[in-house]
């Protein structure tokens, strides 16, 4: 099975000497596993981890 390459430019942003994470890390899985961001119809934001299936909601 062929694996996909990681798209680090979508996850990390380098500004000078600092590295900023653009995606939220999963609190259950730990660092290195990032949560997907989805916008719902009612204006809330849903964060979802595909590894442990944890879901968090945030009102915008």
PEBEL-V278639 format. One record per backbone hydrogen bond with DSSP energy under -1.0 kcal/mol. CO is the residue of the C=O (numbers start at 1). NH is the residue of the N-H. Records with the same first field share a line. If there is no record, write none. Layout:
# PEBEL-V278639
CO->NH / NH
This chain:
# PEBEL-V278639
6->8
7->10
8->12
11->22
13->20
15->18
18->15
20->13
24->35
26->30
30->33
33->26
36->48
38->46
40->43
44->40
45->58
46->38
47->56
48->36
49->53
54->49
56->47
58->45
